[in-house]
Amino acid sequence: TCNGCGLTLYAPNLNLVRDPRWGRAQEVYGEDPTHMGELVVEFVRGAQNNTAGRTDADGYLQAGTCCKHVAVYNTEGHAGGPSRMSLNVDVNARDLWETYLPAFQACVVRARSSHAMCSYNSLNGVPTCGSRGLLTAVLRETWRW
């Protein structure tokens, strides 16, 4: 972890831009999960000062980065859209693994980000911040993070 490392960056924002009317599109890397993953790896490694296969540089992180928002999130509730606090996103397993999770996997597995932030919405009826499927089965067990 990075508690006490000095600085936590609440970045990178890994929300896919699926609709250009979304008000925070300037914060994210686009709509391609592979391209986003490659950019995120370099951002995290640069900010934390770590390299491939290592969690830190000489035992110390320069800063801690936070991969956000895990997962399937891209709404703020503006312009009459759904509220981010009550939104439920139904997504099938293939779309989840091929579209929404690759950039997060790159962020936590390849880049070794020190933090991850869950999203505000629910995924398939389960709030992401309380999702054993996302937080335990995917992040901890599958990705060993």
MOCORGI-V810839 format. One record per pair of residues at least 4 apart in sequence whose ideal C-beta (glycine too) atoms are under 7 Angstrom apart, sorted by sequence separation. I is the first residue (numbers start at 1). GAP is how many residues later the second one is. If there is no record, write none. Layout:
i->I gap->GAP
i->I gap->GAP
This chain:
i->32 gap->4
i->33 gap->4
i->34 gap->4
i->35 gap->4
i->36 gap->4
i->37 gap->4
i->39 gap->4
i->40 gap->4
i->41 gap->4
i->42 gap->4
i->43 gap->4
i->44 gap->4
i->50 gap->4
i->56 gap->4
i->69 gap->4
i->77 gap->4
i->82 gap->4
i->83 gap->4
i->91 gap->4
i->92 gap->4
i->93 gap->4
i->94 gap->4
i->95 gap->4
i->96 gap->4
i->97 gap->4
i->101 gap->4
i->102 gap->4
i->103 gap->4
i->104 gap->4
i->105 gap->4
i->106 gap->4
i->107 gap->4
i->122 gap->4
i->126 gap->4
i->127 gap->4
i->131 gap->4
i->132 gap->4
i->133 gap->4
i->134 gap->4
i->135 gap->4
i->136 gap->4
i->137 gap->4
i->138 gap->4
i->139 gap->4
i->17 gap->5
i->20 gap->5
i->30 gap->5
i->45 gap->5
i->50 gap->5
i->56 gap->5
i->77 gap->5
i->82 gap->5
i->91 gap->5
i->95 gap->5
i->96 gap->5
i->106 gap->5
i->108 gap->5
i->122 gap->5
i->123 gap->5
i->126 gap->5
i->132 gap->5
i->133 gap->5
i->134 gap->5
i->136 gap->5
i->137 gap->5
i->138 gap->5
i->140 gap->5
i->2 gap->6
i->29 gap->6
i->30 gap->6
i->45 gap->6
i->50 gap->6
i->75 gap->6
i->77 gap->6
i->107 gap->6
i->122 gap->6
i->128 gap->6
i->139 gap->6
i->29 gap->7
i->50 gap->7
i->75 gap->7
i->77 gap->7
i->121 gap->7
i->126 gap->7
i->17 gap->8
i->49 gap->8
i->76 gap->8
i->108 gap->8
i->123 gap->8
i->75 gap->9
i->91 gap->9
i->119 gap->9
i->29 gap->10
i->118 gap->10
i->17 gap->11
i->29 gap->11
i->50 gap->11
i->118 gap->11
i->123 gap->11
i->49 gap->12
i->75 gap->12
i->15 gap->13
i->17 gap->13
i->18 gap->13
i->48 gap->13
i->49 gap->13
i->13 gap->14
i->17 gap->14
i->48 gap->14
i->13 gap->15
i->16 gap->15
i->47 gap->15
i->48 gap->15
i->47 gap->16
i->48 gap->16
i->16 gap->17
i->48 gap->17
i->72 gap->17
i->118 gap->17
i->47 gap->18
i->72 gap->19
i->44 gap->21
i->14 gap->22
i->116 gap->23
i->72 gap->24
i->14 gap->26
i->12 gap->28
i->72 gap->28
i->71 gap->29
i->71 gap->30
i->12 gap->31
i->108 gap->31
i->12 gap->32
i->89 gap->32
i->91 gap->32
i->71 gap->33
i->88 gap->33
i->91 gap->33
i->70 gap->34
i->87 gap->34
i->88 gap->34
i->89 gap->34
i->90 gap->34
i->109 gap->34
i->85 gap->35
i->87 gap->35
i->108 gap->35
i->84 gap->36
i->109 gap->36
i->67 gap->37
i->84 gap->37
i->88 gap->37
i->108 gap->37
i->9 gap->38
i->105 gap->38
i->67 gap->40
i->67 gap->41
i->67 gap->46
i->70 gap->46
i->73 gap->46
i->66 gap->47
i->70 gap->47
i->72 gap->47
i->73 gap->47
i->65 gap->48
i->69 gap->48
i->70 gap->48
i->71 gap->48
i->73 gap->48
i->65 gap->49
i->66 gap->49
i->67 gap->49
i->68 gap->49
i->69 gap->49
i->70 gap->49
i->64 gap->50
i->65 gap->50
i->66 gap->50
i->69 gap->50
i->64 gap->51
i->66 gap->51
i->72 gap->51
i->22 gap->52
i->24 gap->52
i->71 gap->52
i->12 gap->53
i->14 gap->53
i->22 gap->53
i->23 gap->53
i->61 gap->53
i->9 gap->54
i->11 gap->54
i->14 gap->54
i->15 gap->54
i->8 gap->55
i->9 gap->55
i->11 gap->55
i->12 gap->55
i->13 gap->55
i->23 gap->55
i->5 gap->56
i->7 gap->56
i->8 gap->56
i->9 gap->56
i->10 gap->56
i->18 gap->56
i->6 gap->57
i->9 gap->57
i->17 gap->57
i->55 gap->57
i->71 gap->57
i->5 gap->58
i->8 gap->58
i->10 gap->58
i->15 gap->58
i->16 gap->58
i->21 gap->58
i->70 gap->58
i->2 gap->59
i->5 gap->59
i->15 gap->59
i->2 gap->62
i->50 gap->62
i->40 gap->63
i->44 gap->63
i->71 gap->63
i->70 gap->64
i->37 gap->65
i->41 gap->65
i->33 gap->66
i->37 gap->66
i->40 gap->66
i->45 gap->66
i->48 gap->66
i->36 gap->67
i->40 gap->67
i->44 gap->67
i->34 gap->68
i->33 gap->69
i->37 gap->69
i->41 gap->69
i->44 gap->69
i->33 gap->70
i->41 gap->70
i->40 gap->71
i->16 gap->83
i->16 gap->84
i->14 gap->89
i->14 gap->90
i->14 gap->93
i->12 gap->95
i->8 gap->107
i->2 gap->112
i->1 gap->113
i->2 gap->113
